[in-house]
Amino acid sequence: MAWRAVARFEIGTSHEKQQIPCQDYGHYRILNDVIVGAVADGAGSAKYSDVGAKLAVETVLEYLSRIDKYIHKQKRCWERFSQPSKEQAKRLFAKTTKKAIAALHKQADSSDYSINDLACTLLVFVATPQWVAAMQIGDGFMVVRPQDSEHQLLFNPDKGEFVNETTFITSANALDEMQVDVLQGQQEFICASTDGLEKVAIRMSDWTPFAPFFQPLEEYLWETKNPEEENEYVINFLQSERLNARTDDDKTLLLCLFDRQ
């Protein structure tokens, strides 16, 4: 049994025209039979949000990968949460988010930035063969599919009161607005993405996943032994004219599959 995963992000056509760098970032780490992943979308109005998005994701992954040091070295960390409650997950993700915020403050201070120059959304998950714990601050989406079941959207994207408004981890109310969930049972497929793909992946009318978007991505993971290296399919998809005709924003895909074989 093992996780297969790939993370890729591509600049949107609107950012290319404006000569703005890609403000998305996504990555993951596989720790034996556990995978931790995160994606972030830098605020369009923030001058260095591309720096903030990458720093937030890497800080989160580093923290969640090293959390073992806080418990007895003979006991694997995630066994401690064999049946995690939502409250346990909230505490874990609150600490994780605070680590990211502290890293952003340090970066801002050392570079003479405003902390708001590094504003970004943040989606994080920890997945084991028995459960998935996830959090979301801001927009974007996370979709899972248990074995022999349908795709499920974990959280409705935070769109705020006005168009193009959302919550960032640098917002004063970030931890209050953080959404958290814990799913028991094995999730065979996980997809985390920024809001650039919402229009094509999620039905906005009822906030349900659009299965034809996800099915080819799952098939690719099943057919590819090492998707991180054999990533041409994902790159071509994110760069395709067909996709860019429907969204001009930066686009991120973090795809995970649990292979039981």
LUMPA-978995 format. One line per 2 residues: number of its first residue (from 0); their letters; for each residue x, y, z of N, C-alpha, C. Coordinates in steps of 0.1 Angstrom, whole numbers, plus 5000, padded with zeros to 4 digits. Example, Ala and Ser with C-alpha at 12.3 -4.5 7.8 and 13.67 -1.06 7.14 Angstrom:
0 = AS = 5132:4943:5078:5123:4955:5078:5132:4967:5078  5128:4978:5071:5137:4989:5071:5129:5000:5079;
//
This chain:
0 = MA = 5009:4988:5000:5000:5000:5000:5009:5012:5000  5005:5022:4992:5014:5034:4991:5006:5046:4985;
2 = WR = 5010:5058:4987:5005:5070:4981:5012:5073:4968  5004:5077:4958:5010:5083:4946:5005:5097:4946;
4 = AV = 5014:5106:4942:5010:5120:4943:5018:5129:4933  5012:5140:4929:5019:5150:4921:5013:5163:4924;
6 = AR = 5022:5173:4924:5017:5187:4926:5023:5196:4915  5015:5203:4908:5019:5213:4898:5011:5225:4898;
8 = FE = 5017:5236:4894:5010:5249:4894:5015:5257:4881  5006:5264:4875:5009:5271:4863:5003:5285:4863;
10 = IG = 5011:5294:4857:5006:5308:4857:4994:5310:4848  4985:5319:4852:4973:5322:4844:4976:5332:4833;
12 = TS = 4968:5331:4823:4970:5340:4811:4969:5355:4815  4960:5358:4825:4959:5372:4829:4972:5377:4835;
14 = HE = 4979:5368:4843:4991:5372:4849:5002:5373:4839  5002:5364:4829:5012:5365:4818:5011:5379:4811;
16 = KQ = 4999:5383:4808:4997:5396:4801:5001:5408:4809  4999:5407:4823:5003:5417:4832:5017:5416:4837;
18 = QI = 5024:5406:4832:5038:5403:4836:5039:5402:4852  5029:5395:4857:5029:5392:4871:5033:5377:4873;
20 = PC = 5041:5374:4883:5045:5360:4885:5033:5351:4889  5035:5338:4888:5025:5329:4893:5024:5330:4908;
22 = QD = 5012:5332:4914:5011:5335:4928:5006:5322:4935  5005:5311:4928:5000:5298:4934:5013:5290:4938;
24 = YG = 5010:5281:4948:5021:5272:4951:5014:5260:4958  5019:5248:4955:5014:5236:4961:5025:5225:4962;
26 = HY = 5025:5217:4973:5035:5207:4974:5030:5197:4985  5037:5186:4987:5033:5175:4996:5046:5168:5001;
28 = RI = 5044:5160:5011:5054:5150:5016:5048:5137:5019  5054:5126:5015:5049:5113:5019:5058:5108:5030;
30 = LN = 5052:5104:5041:5059:5098:5053:5054:5084:5055  5060:5075:5049:5056:5061:5049:5042:5060:5043;
32 = DV = 5032:5056:5052:5018:5055:5047:5010:5068:5050  5016:5079:5053:5009:5091:5056:5014:5102:5045;
34 = IV = 5004:5110:5041:5008:5121:5032:5002:5134:5038  5011:5144:5037:5007:5157:5041:5008:5166:5029;
36 = GA = 4998:5175:5027:4998:5183:5015:4993:5197:5018  4996:5206:5010:4992:5220:5011:4992:5228:4998;
38 = VA = 4983:5237:4996:4983:5246:4985:4979:5260:4990  4985:5270:4983:4982:5284:4987:4981:5292:4974;
40 = DG = 4973:5302:4975:4971:5312:4965:4973:5326:4970  4984:5332:4965:4987:5346:4969:4976:5356:4965;
42 = AG = 4974:5365:4973:4964:5376:4970:4968:5384:4958  4959:5386:4949:4963:5394:4937:4967:5408:4940;
44 = SA = 4962:5414:4951:4966:5427:4955:4978:5428:4963  4984:5417:4967:4996:5417:4975:5009:5416:4967;
46 = KY = 5018:5425:4969:5030:5427:4961:5039:5415:4960  5040:5408:4971:5049:5396:4972:5042:5384:4976;
48 = SD = 5030:5382:4971:5021:5371:4975:5027:5358:4970  5034:5358:4959:5040:5346:4954:5050:5340:4964;
50 = VG = 5058:5350:4970:5067:5346:4981:5060:5340:4993  5049:5347:4997:5041:5343:5008:5035:5329:5006;
52 = AK = 5029:5327:4994:5023:5314:4992:5033:5302:4993  5045:5304:4987:5055:5293:4988:5060:5291:5002;
54 = LA = 5062:5302:5009:5067:5301:5023:5057:5295:5032  5044:5298:5030:5034:5293:5039:5033:5277:5037;
56 = VE = 5033:5273:5024:5032:5259:5022:5044:5251:5027  5056:5256:5024:5068:5249:5029:5069:5249:5044;
58 = TV = 5065:5259:5051:5065:5260:5065:5055:5249:5071  5044:5249:5065:5033:5239:5070:5038:5225:5068;
60 = LE = 5044:5222:5057:5049:5208:5054:5060:5204:5063  5069:5214:5065:5080:5211:5074:5076:5208:5089;
62 = YL = 5066:5216:5093:5061:5215:5107:5054:5201:5108  5045:5198:5099:5038:5185:5100:5046:5173:5098;
64 = SR = 5057:5175:5091:5067:5164:5089:5075:5161:5101  5078:5171:5109:5087:5170:5120:5080:5170:5133;
66 = ID = 5067:5169:5133:5059:5169:5146:5062:5157:5155  5068:5147:5149:5072:5135:5157:5081:5138:5169;
68 = KY = 5089:5149:5168:5098:5151:5179:5091:5156:5192  5078:5159:5191:5071:5163:5203:5065:5152:5211;
70 = IH = 5067:5139:5206:5062:5128:5214:5073:5117:5215  5070:5107:5222:5080:5096:5224:5085:5091:5211;
72 = KQ = 5098:5090:5210:5104:5087:5197:5101:5072:5193  5096:5064:5202:5093:5050:5198:5079:5049:5193;
74 = KR = 5071:5060:5193:5057:5059:5189:5055:5069:5178  5050:5064:5167:5048:5072:5155:5037:5083:5158;
76 = CW = 5040:5095:5153:5031:5106:5157:5017:5103:5153  5014:5099:5141:5000:5098:5136:4993:5087:5143;
78 = ER = 4999:5077:5149:4992:5067:5157:4985:5073:5169  4991:5085:5174:4985:5092:5185:4971:5097:5181;
80 = FS = 4968:5099:5168:4955:5104:5164:4948:5092:5156  4948:5081:5162:4942:5069:5155:4927:5072:5151;
82 = QP = 4920:5079:5160:4906:5083:5157:4905:5098:5161  4911:5107:5153:4911:5121:5157:4897:5127:5157;
84 = SK = 4895:5136:5167:4883:5143:5168:4885:5156:5160  4874:5163:5157:4875:5176:5150:4882:5186:5159;
86 = EQ = 4880:5185:5172:4887:5195:5181:4902:5192:5181  4906:5180:5181:4920:5177:5180:4926:5182:5167;
88 = AK = 4919:5181:5156:4923:5186:5143:4924:5201:5143  4914:5207:5149:4914:5222:5150:4927:5227:5158;
90 = RL = 4930:5220:5169:4942:5225:5176:4955:5223:5168  4955:5211:5161:4967:5208:5153:4968:5219:5142;
92 = FA = 4958:5221:5135:4958:5231:5123:4960:5245:5128  4955:5249:5140:4957:5262:5145:4972:5264:5148;
94 = KT = 4978:5254:5154:4993:5255:5156:5000:5256:5143  4996:5248:5133:5003:5247:5120:5001:5261:5113;
96 = TK = 4990:5267:5114:4987:5280:5107:4996:5291:5114  4996:5290:5128:5004:5300:5135:5019:5299:5131;
98 = KA = 5024:5287:5128:5038:5286:5124:5040:5293:5110  5030:5291:5101:5031:5297:5088:5030:5313:5090;
100 = IA = 5021:5318:5098:5020:5332:5100:5033:5338:5106  5039:5330:5116:5052:5335:5122:5063:5336:5111;
102 = AL = 5063:5326:5102:5073:5326:5091:5071:5338:5082  5058:5341:5079:5055:5353:5071:5060:5366:5077;
104 = HK = 5057:5367:5090:5061:5379:5098:5077:5380:5098  5084:5369:5099:5098:5369:5099:5103:5373:5085;
106 = QA = 5097:5368:5075:5101:5372:5061:5098:5387:5059  5087:5392:5063:5083:5406:5062:5093:5415:5069;
108 = DS = 5097:5411:5081:5106:5419:5089:5120:5420:5083  5124:5408:5078:5138:5407:5072:5139:5414:5059;
110 = SD = 5128:5415:5052:5128:5421:5038:5122:5435:5037  5118:5440:5049:5112:5453:5049:5099:5453:5041;
112 = YS = 5091:5442:5042:5078:5442:5036:5067:5445:5047  5055:5448:5042:5044:5447:5051:5039:5433:5051;
114 = IN = 5034:5428:5062:5029:5414:5063:5018:5412:5053  5010:5422:5049:4999:5421:5040:5005:5419:5025;
116 = DL = 5018:5422:5023:5024:5420:5010:5026:5405:5007  5024:5397:5018:5026:5382:5016:5013:5375:5018;
118 = AC = 5002:5381:5017:4989:5375:5020:4986:5364:5010  4981:5353:5016:4977:5341:5007:4966:5333:5014;
120 = TL = 4959:5325:5007:4950:5315:5012:4958:5303:5016  4952:5293:5023:4959:5281:5026:4950:5269:5028;
122 = LV = 4953:5258:5022:4945:5246:5023:4955:5235:5027  4952:5227:5037:4962:5217:5043:4954:5204:5046;
124 = FV = 4961:5193:5043:4955:5180:5048:4965:5171:5052  4961:5162:5061:4969:5150:5066:4961:5138:5063;
126 = AT = 4966:5128:5055:4958:5117:5052:4966:5104:5055  4959:5095:5062:4965:5082:5065:4956:5071:5059;
128 = PQ = 4959:5058:5059:4950:5048:5054:4937:5048:5061  4936:5053:5073:4923:5052:5081:4915:5065:5082;
130 = WV = 4921:5077:5079:4914:5089:5080:4921:5101:5073  4913:5112:5071:4918:5124:5066:4914:5135:5074;
132 = AA = 4923:5144:5078:4920:5156:5085:4924:5168:5076  4916:5178:5075:4918:5189:5065:4914:5202:5071;
134 = MQ = 4920:5213:5065:4916:5226:5069:4917:5235:5057  4909:5246:5058:4909:5256:5047:4907:5270:5052;
136 = IG = 4916:5279:5048:4914:5293:5050:4914:5300:5037  4902:5306:5034:4901:5313:5021:4894:5304:5010;
138 = DG = 4895:5308:4998:4889:5300:4987:4898:5289:4982  4894:5283:4971:4900:5271:4966:4891:5260:4970;
140 = FM = 4896:5247:4967:4887:5236:4970:4896:5223:4973  4889:5214:4981:4895:5201:4984:4884:5191:4981;
142 = VV = 4887:5181:4973:4878:5171:4970:4884:5157:4973  4876:5148:4979:4880:5135:4982:4870:5125:4976;
144 = RP = 4875:5112:4975:4866:5102:4971:4870:5089:4978  4861:5084:4987:4863:5071:4993:4863:5060:4983;
146 = QD = 4868:5048:4986:4867:5037:4977:4853:5033:4974  4850:5031:4961:4836:5027:4956:4826:5037:4960;
148 = SE = 4829:5050:4960:4819:5060:4963:4821:5073:4954  4814:5083:4957:4814:5095:4948:4823:5106:4954;
150 = HQ = 4827:5115:4946:4835:5126:4950:4827:5135:4960  4835:5141:4969:4829:5149:4979:4837:5162:4981;
152 = LL = 4831:5173:4981:4837:5186:4984:4838:5188:4999  4849:5190:5005:4851:5191:5019:4845:5204:5025;
154 = FN = 4849:5215:5018:4845:5228:5023:4839:5237:5012  4829:5245:5015:4825:5256:5005:4836:5267:5005;
156 = PD = 4841:5271:4994:4851:5281:4994:4846:5294:5000  4855:5301:5008:4852:5313:5015:4853:5325:5005;
158 = KG = 4841:5330:5001:4841:5340:4991:4838:5354:4997  4836:5355:5010:4834:5368:5016:4821:5374:5012;
160 = EF = 4819:5387:5015:4806:5394:5012:4806:5400:4998  4818:5403:4992:4819:5410:4980:4827:5401:4970;
162 = VN = 4825:5405:4957:4832:5397:4946:4847:5398:4948  4854:5386:4946:4868:5385:4947:4874:5388:4961;
164 = ET = 4865:5387:4971:4869:5388:4985:4870:5375:4991  4881:5373:4999:4882:5360:5007:4890:5363:5019;
166 = TF = 4893:5353:5027:4901:5354:5039:4915:5349:5036  4925:5356:5041:4939:5352:5039:4945:5348:5053;
168 = IT = 4956:5341:5053:4961:5337:5066:4967:5349:5074  4969:5360:5067:4974:5372:5073:4962:5381:5078;
170 = SA = 4950:5377:5075:4938:5384:5080:4937:5382:5095  4932:5393:5102:4930:5392:5116:4921:5381:5121;
172 = NA = 4912:5378:5112:4902:5367:5116:4905:5354:5110  4917:5351:5106:4921:5339:5098:4917:5327:5106;
174 = LD = 4921:5326:5119:4919:5314:5127:4904:5312:5130  4897:5323:5131:4882:5322:5133:4875:5317:5121;
176 = EM = 4880:5320:5109:4874:5316:5097:4879:5303:5092  4889:5297:5098:4894:5284:5094:4884:5273:5095;
178 = QV = 4882:5266:5084:4873:5255:5083:4881:5242:5085  4875:5233:5093:4882:5220:5096:4873:5209:5096;
180 = DV = 4877:5197:5091:4869:5185:5090:4878:5173:5092  4872:5162:5097:4879:5149:5098:4870:5139:5092;
182 = LQ = 4875:5131:5083:4868:5120:5077:4874:5107:5081  4866:5098:5087:4870:5085:5090:4869:5076:5078;
184 = GQ = 4878:5066:5078:4878:5057:5066:4888:5061:5056  4891:5052:5047:4901:5054:5037:4896:5062:5026;
186 = QE = 4903:5073:5023:4900:5081:5011:4909:5078:5000  4904:5072:4989:4912:5067:4979:4918:5078:4970;
188 = FI = 4911:5089:4969:4916:5100:4960:4914:5113:4967  4924:5122:4966:4924:5135:4972:4929:5145:4961;
190 = CA = 4921:5156:4960:4926:5167:4951:4924:5180:4959  4935:5188:4959:4935:5201:4965:4939:5211:4954;
192 = ST = 4932:5222:4954:4934:5232:4943:4931:5246:4948  4937:5256:4941:4934:5270:4943:4921:5273:4935;
194 = DG = 4917:5286:4937:4904:5289:4931:4904:5291:4915  4916:5290:4909:4917:5291:4895:4909:5280:4887;
196 = LE = 4907:5269:4894:4900:5258:4888:4886:5256:4893  4881:5264:4901:4868:5262:4907:4857:5262:4896;
198 = KV = 4858:5270:4886:4848:5271:4876:4846:5258:4868  4857:5251:4866:4856:5239:4858:4855:5226:4866;
200 = AI = 4858:5227:4879:4858:5215:4888:4846:5214:4897  4840:5225:4900:4829:5225:4910:4817:5232:4904;
202 = RM = 4805:5225:4906:4793:5231:4902:4789:5242:4912  4790:5255:4908:4787:5266:4917:4773:5266:4922;
204 = SD = 4764:5261:4915:4749:5261:4918:4747:5254:4931  4754:5243:4934:4751:5235:4946:4764:5231:4953;
206 = WT = 4775:5236:4948:4788:5233:4954:4791:5218:4955  4789:5211:4944:4792:5197:4943:4803:5195:4932;
208 = PF = 4812:5185:4934:4823:5182:4925:4817:5178:4911  4824:5182:4900:4820:5178:4887:4828:5166:4883;
210 = AP = 4822:5154:4884:4830:5142:4883:4838:5140:4870  4833:5145:4859:4841:5143:4846:4854:5151:4847;
212 = FF = 4855:5161:4856:4868:5168:4857:4878:5159:4864  4873:5152:4875:4883:5144:4883:4886:5131:4878;
214 = QP = 4877:5124:4871:4879:5111:4866:4891:5108:4858  4894:5117:4848:4906:5115:4840:4919:5117:4848;
216 = LE = 4918:5125:4858:4930:5127:4867:4932:5115:4876  4922:5109:4880:4923:5096:4888:4929:5085:4879;
218 = EY = 4924:5084:4867:4929:5074:4858:4944:5076:4855  4948:5088:4854:4962:5091:4852:4970:5086:4863;
220 = LW = 4966:5088:4876:4973:5084:4887:4974:5068:4888  4963:5062:4884:4962:5047:4885:4972:5042:4874;
222 = ET = 4974:5048:4863:4982:5043:4852:4996:5047:4853  5000:5056:4862:5013:5062:4863:5020:5057:4876;
224 = KN = 5031:5050:4875:5037:5045:4887:5044:5056:4895  5050:5066:4888:5056:5077:4895:5052:5090:4889;
226 = PE = 5040:5095:4893:5034:5107:4887:5042:5120:4889  5050:5120:4900:5058:5132:4902:5069:5134:4891;
228 = EE = 5074:5123:4886:5084:5124:4875:5077:5123:4861  5066:5115:4860:5059:5114:4848:5047:5123:4848;
230 = NE = 5051:5136:4847:5040:5146:4850:5036:5154:4837  5039:5149:4826:5036:5156:4813:5021:5158:4812;
232 = YV = 5013:5148:4816:4999:5149:4815:4993:5161:4822  4997:5162:4835:4992:5173:4843:4997:5186:4838;
234 = IN = 5009:5188:4834:5015:5200:4829:5007:5204:4816  5005:5195:4807:4998:5198:4795:4984:5202:4797;
236 = FL = 4978:5196:4807:4964:5199:4811:4963:5214:4816  4972:5217:4825:4972:5230:4831:4976:5241:4821;
238 = QS = 4983:5238:4811:4987:5247:4801:4978:5247:4788  4968:5239:4788:4960:5237:4776:4952:5249:4772;
240 = ER = 4951:5252:4760:4942:5263:4755:4928:5261:4759  4923:5249:4759:4909:5246:4763:4907:5251:4777;
242 = LN = 4916:5248:4786:4915:5252:4800:4916:5267:4802  4926:5272:4795:4928:5287:4796:4917:5295:4790;
244 = AR = 4909:5289:4781:4897:5296:4776:4887:5297:4787  4887:5289:4797:4877:5289:4807:4882:5296:4820;
246 = TD = 4894:5298:4822:4900:5304:4834:4913:5311:4830  4914:5324:4834:4927:5331:4832:4935:5333:4844;
248 = DD = 4931:5326:4855:4938:5327:4868:4949:5317:4869  4958:5319:4878:4968:5308:4881:4961:5295:4885;
250 = KT = 4967:5284:4883:4960:5271:4885:4970:5261:4892  4964:5254:4902:4972:5245:4910:4965:5232:4911;
252 = LL = 4972:5221:4909:4966:5207:4912:4976:5200:4921  4970:5195:4932:4977:5186:4941:4969:5173:4941;
254 = LC = 4974:5162:4935:4966:5150:4933:4972:5139:4941  4964:5131:4948:4969:5120:4956:4960:5108:4954;
256 = LF = 4966:5096:4953:4959:5084:4952:4965:5073:4961  4956:5067:4969:4961:5056:4978:4960:5043:4971;
258 = DR = 4971:5037:4967:4971:5024:4960:4971:5013:4971  4961:5005:4971:4960:4994:4981:4968:4982:4978;
260 = Q = 4973:4981:4965:4980:4969:4961:4994:4969:4967;
//
